[in-house]
Amino acid sequence: MLKWVFGGRREEASKSALAPVYEDARNIAANGSVDERKRLAANSQLQPEFLYLFATDQSEDVRRAVANNEGTPIQADLLLARDPDEYVKVALGKKICRLLPTLSPDQNRKVADMVFEVVDILS
């Protein structure tokens, strides 16, 4: 579960998406179209720093892709929980509902606290 904090669950996420080349991802993040950024933000293998960046993207479509992405770090989920777009929050809520049952009692309390903070904000 600590991997979720740092952009994890990638080993459990779709294996069909390959990690993009860092320089390509950086160029798309800086200069890409909304469709390019959205596609990149949906990639479960994307480096966590890009997912965190895309969590504040001006496009709701890009933020929704981040909210759906199981590789998104929990810190970015905290940002998305306060998103003004209700569909971003709905996507995040659905993802949290899928992931919440995987938290076990013996896992890091800080991670559990952060997840419950996201749920509290969404509620």
Beta strands, then each sheet from edge to edge (+ up, - down):
end
